[in-house]
Amino acid sequence: MPSYIGLCQENILGPRGICLQMRATMENGEPDEETNAQIEAAWREWGQLGNCTLDGRASWCDFEASTLEQTVRDGEGLVEMVEGAGNEYGF
């Protein structure tokens, strides 16, 4: 029988985790496909292993899974946002 944490990860995060889908529009109301694609590409790059955590040991999917597990198991998860980090994202 699957564990409760495993079921939560499977049904909340799924196989790809939570992803960004931009829907920015131009002044005329049309979708700004170029800007949306650039932002989504930068998000995916930031989410790669080595970029999204200060120690570089986790990808965005790893981080999501760990944070969800903490929240399900303990009722909360602790995350510290560090501005001015020594990576190209400054965060």
N, C-alpha and C positions, 0 to 999 in steps of 0.2 A: 504494500500500500504506500503511495507517495506521501511524503511528509507535507505538513501544512505549509511550511516555508517554500518547499518545492512547487506546490500547487499555486501559491501566490506569485512566485517568480514566473511560472509558466503562463498564468492567466493575466497578470498585470503587465509584466515586461514583454513576454513573448520571446521569440527567437532573436529578434533584432533590437530589443529594448525600445525606449522612448526616443523617437527621432523628431527632428525639427522639420516642419513643412512651412515655408514662408509663403505669405499671401500678400506681399506688398503690391500696391498699385501705383500707376502713374497718375498725374493730375487729371487726366481724362477718364479715370476710373478703370482703365484696362490693366490687366495684370502686368507687372514689371518682371517679365520672365528672366531677363539678364541679371538683374539685381538679386532676385530670388535664388537663382542658380549659384551666384557667387557667395551669398550668405550661407546657403546650405552646404556648399563645398568647404567653406571655412569651418563650419560647425563639424563636419565629418573629419576634417584634418585635426581640429582641436581634440576630438574625441578619440583619436588614436592612442595606442599605448605610448607612454612617454610624454604626452602633452597635457592631459586634463587633470592630473594630480601633481601636487608639488614635488613628491618624491619620484614621479615618473614610473611608478610600478603598476599602475592600473589604467585601463582604457575607460571610456565613458560607460560601456556596457558592464565592465567589472565594478565600477563605482556604483552604478544603479543597483546592481544585484546585491552588493554589500550593504548599501544603505537600506534597501527594502528588507533584507534579512534582519538587520538591526531593529528596524521599525516593527516588523512582525513579531520578533522574538522578545524585544525589550519594551516596546511601546513608543520608542523614539529612536532617532539616529542623530549622532552628533557630527556636524560638518562645519569646518572652519573655512571661511573665505579669506584668502590672503591676497590683498592687492599689492601690486608692485613686484610680483614674483619674477624670478630670473628667466622667464621664457618669453617667446615672442608675443604671447597673448597678455602678459602682464597681470596674470591672475592665476 
